[in-house]
Every structure is written in structure tokens, then in C-alpha cells.
Amino acid sequence: MRELAACTDALYAQLQAPEHWVPYADTRSTLARLTEAGIALGVVSDVGWDLRATFAHHGLDRHFSSWVHSYAHETEKPDPVLFAHACRELGVDPAETLMVGDHPAKDGGAAGAGLRAYVLPAGAVPGAPRGLDAVLRLAGAAGVGRAPSAPRVEYDR
């Protein structure tokens, strides 16, 4: 049993290592476009550690001004409290906010907090394009006009 515990600890440490996470091919350009459009971005995550180091490792942290990790709030998604907290930190009205996630049941909790929610289609391979151009259209950043604020979930699995 000890051998299994040692293996589990090693696997968990590897999972947390920022270099083992691979952003989708269209992540960088999408975040840049959203940032350039003046859209406030935040992360709402259910992973059991702080994701800032992972985002920093990939040069993506500068796009985000709110980091809501469920473990720090003693709850987990789909609890609407997490999404409402992100909106408060971003200073945005939930009704004008788009939450983009990758898990229908967990990320659907955003709707319970009054946010609009878009769940990305399943089956994406890390490092490949993710279809984030849809996010630009939904957020209004693909064209002109005032875009809503958009808390983002990039790596939450």
C-alpha cells in the first residue's frame, strides 16, 4: 500500500507541474484579443492548487485579474458562489458576463449566478486549436462595440 501512496504523490506532483500543461493553440491569440478589447478576465477553477504558476509559466497570467480557486472557498463548482465571487472581484455585473468553460455540469453553475455561459465542445487535444474564435464572437471582441466582461476558464478539467 505504501508503494501505491508514493506513486500517487508523484503523479499528483506531476499533474501540478506547469510544464506538463499545454495551452490550446488558439489560447494566446484569443486572450490577447479579449485583453485588447478591454474585457476583464478571471479564472474560476476546481483544481486543488493555485493555477497562477501554470499560467505564468506559459505567459498567460497577465491577462487575468481575478483568480477564484474552489479550495480557497470551501466549496466547488457548480456552486454559484464561486462565479459570483469572480464577478465581484472583476467589478462586473453577472448579467453582462460570459463564462466560458469545458464541463457542462460544473461550469453550468455560472447560470445560477446570473452569468451567460458557453461550454466548449468536448474532445479537444492539448496544443491543438480549441475553437476559441466562438468566444470572441460571443464576447463581442471579434468586431466593434462594447464587449461584456468575461471570466474565463482555460485549463480546468
N, C-alpha and C positions, 0 to 999 in steps of 0.2 A: 504494500500500500504506500510506503514511503517513496518508492520509485515513481509511482504514479503522481504523487504530490509534487515531487521535484520536476517532473515533466510538465505538469500543469502550470507551475510557476514560470518555467522557462517559456512556454507557449504564450502565456499572458504577457510576459515582458516583451516578447517579440511582437505581439499584436499592438502593444503600446508604442513601439519604436517608430518615430516619424518617418524614417527612411523606408519603412515597409508599406507605407500608404502611398498610393499613386493617384494623383488627381486625374479627372477625366480630361480629355484633350481640349474640350471647349470651356473648361472652368476658368482659366486665366483670362481669356478674352471676354467672357460673359461678366465676370466680376469687374473687370476694367470698365466695360461699357456701363454697368449699373452705377459704379462709383462716379464716373464722369457725368452721368445724368443726375447726380446729387441724391441718389437713393440711399437711405440709411440701411445698413446691412447688419444682421445679427445671426448668431448661431444658437439653436436650441438642440441640445444633444442628450441622448440617453446612454452614451458610453460611460464607463465607470472611471474616467480620468479626464483631466483638463486637456482639451484639444488645441489650445493655443500654440504649444510647441510644434505640433504637427503642421498646423497652418503656417507658422513662421518658417519651418524647415523648407516649405515649398514656396515661400514668398507671397503667401495669400493673406496673412493676418492683417495687413494694413487696410484691407477693405472692410473690416468688421469693427464695430464699436460696441457691440453687446455680445456677451458670452454667457449663455444660460445652460448650465450643466445640471441635469436632474439630480445627481447625487448630492449637490450642494443645497438642494431644496427639499430633500427627503420625500421625494415623490418621483414619478416617472411619466413619460408620455403614455397615454394621451391626455393626461391631466391638463385642462385648460389654463391652470395657474401658471405653468411654465411659459406658455405663449403670451399670456397677459403680462407677465413679468418682463419678457423681452420687449414688448411694445412700450411699457413704461420706461425701461432703460433707454430705448431709442427715441422716446418722446413722440411717438406716433399713435394715431387713432387706429385701433384694431380694424375698424370698418374700412380703412383706407390702406390696409396692409395685406400683402401677398406672402403667404408662407409656402415655400417650395420644399417638398420632402420626398422621401423614397419608400415610405412604408404606409400603406393606406390606413391601417388601424391606428397606429401610433401617431402619425402626423395629422390624421383626421381630427385630432383633439384641438387643432387650431381653430376649426369651425366653431367649436364650443366656446371659444374665447372671442368670437366675432370676427375672426380673420377670414379672408378668402384663402383657399388652399388649392395648390396644384401638386399632385403626386406624379412624379416622373415614372414613365413606363419601366417595368422590370426588365432584367436581362442585360444590363449594361456591364461591360468589361472595363475594369480599371485601366486608364490610359487611352481608351477609345473615346470617340465623341459620345456625349450623353444626350444630345438633343436640347441643349440649353437655350437655343435660339427661341424656343417657345416661351421661355421665361422672359426674355427680352420683350417679346410681343405682349405678354400678359402684364408686365410691369410698365409698359409704355416707353421703354428705353430704346426701342428699335426705331422710333420716329421722334416727332416733336410733341410737345405738350407736357403738362405736369404729370410726373410718374408717382405712383404711390410708394411708400416706404416698403421694404421687403425683407423681413427676417429670413435668413437663408439657412438651409441645412444642406451641407455639401457632402460630408463623409459619413454621416450617421447611417448605420446599417442595422 
